[in-house]
Amino acid sequence: MSRFMHPRYAPLDAYVPGEQPRDKKYIKLNTNESPYPPPPAVCQAVTRQAIDDLRLYPDPDALPLKKALAELYGVEAENVFLTNGSDDILNFAFMAFGEKGVAFADITYGFYKVIASLNCLPAQVIPLKEDFSLDYTDYLGLNKLIAIANPNAPTGMPIPLWQVEEILKSNPDSVVLIDEAYVDFGGDSAVELTKKYENLLVVMTFSKSRSMAGARLGFAIGSAEIIADLEKLKYSTNPYNIDRLTQICGLAAVENNDYFIDCCRKIQTTRERTAAALKGLGFTVLPSKTNFLFVSCPGKTGEQLYTGLRQRGILVRYFSGERTGNFIRVTIGSDSEMDAFLAAIKDILN
Ligand SMILES: *Cc1c(COP(=O)(O)O)cnc(C)c1O
């Protein structure tokens, strides 16, 4: 840190993204990207005219995209907030609603801790239970911002909506942020509850189930009041945060939603097949409702599995730490990618 930087950032440990190596071609099962490309309609949306129009600023409200998402999710455009990737929403929400501090699980999306630190917010870190499930009663009546990834990452495990509702009811004066980055792979979305609870913010992304991590598009759904709060912060930082091409591609993606539903189904089928094969090899496999598996193998650390796989051209993620050190997180790729992964695992075990 230079002597010019504000000292309040001294304790900040920035988020470390999954590696995107360039030394050779790997099978990438490390950042929960989709193995399937966006549908042809997204490609066709990027016309010569769209490129020429790059000379103009984008629509800061991205209204056509907002309206399309509102229609898809059965809400109004005023209930939809759009950002450059959903990590931006997390930051805005922590800035906006974190005054009394923020609570989240010990094993969850690593960005919550970083964003709390960035905004100098006291963090209450709540341990998951021994079996990595989340005990919703730990979150009742906290009276501070609550951030829950549902399904959770890197465990892949969901909590049922009635538990989300109990948390909402018991924290009426603070915002409950439900991060649904993975909900399309078999979870239950809390979007309907936004009509009943003005303190609910549901956060979603085009990065996982919609095959568009490279486009950087995230959105949140909530009451008009809290969405307006987030808009205020967005208009105070970067009003043009979603570029023209992303708006166009995002709209085409929403108009082709059935394509993504199919992709998610394929990924779920591949996930269940991979989970069964790993269990057959003696692995512990947490029950996943996402596009990844969190797995461990007796006698091997996560780092050993990671290294063995990397040597065989396959990237996964491992997490240090007492409770997670024996696990790797494996993104569900295409069937042939998972076959290659399983072959590499067998090779490592021999
Ligand atoms: C991937 C992910 C996000 C953010 O993704 P963006 O690419 O920034 O939209 C948010 N939350 C969780 C739990 C994630 O895994």
The ligand as an SDF file (V2000), in Angstrom:
LIG
                    3D

 15 15  0  0  0  0  0  0  0  0999 V2000
  -20.5550  -15.9240   -9.0210 C   0  0  0  0  0  0  0  0  0  0  0  0
  -21.2570  -15.4020   -7.8280 C   0  0  0  0  0  0  0  0  0  0  0  0
  -21.6940  -14.0860   -7.7430 C   0  0  0  0  0  0  0  0  0  0  0  0
  -21.3550  -12.9580   -8.6740 C   0  0  0  0  0  0  0  0  0  0  0  0
  -21.2550  -13.1520   -9.9350 O   0  0  0  0  0  0  0  0  0  0  0  0
  -21.1070  -11.9460  -10.9680 P   0  0  0  0  0  0  0  0  0  0  0  0
  -20.3130  -12.5760  -12.0470 O   0  0  0  0  0  0  0  0  0  0  0  0
  -20.4160  -10.7880  -10.3240 O   0  0  0  0  0  0  0  0  0  0  0  0
  -22.4930  -11.6060  -11.3600 O   0  0  0  0  0  0  0  0  0  0  0  0
  -22.4230  -13.6780   -6.6370 C   0  0  0  0  0  0  0  0  0  0  0  0
  -22.6810  -14.5310   -5.6490 N   0  0  0  0  0  0  0  0  0  0  0  0
  -22.2670  -15.7910   -5.6720 C   0  0  0  0  0  0  0  0  0  0  0  0
  -22.5890  -16.6740   -4.5280 C   0  0  0  0  0  0  0  0  0  0  0  0
  -21.5220  -16.2630   -6.7490 C   0  0  0  0  0  0  0  0  0  0  0  0
  -21.0580  -17.5030   -6.7420 O   0  0  0  0  0  0  0  0  0  0  0  0
  1  2  1  0
  2  3  1  0
  2 14  2  0
  3  4  1  0
  3 10  2  0
  4  5  1  0
  5  6  1  0
  6  7  2  0
  6  8  1  0
  6  9  1  0
 10 11  1  0
 11 12  2  0
 12 13  1  0
 12 14  1  0
 14 15  1  0
M  END
$$$$
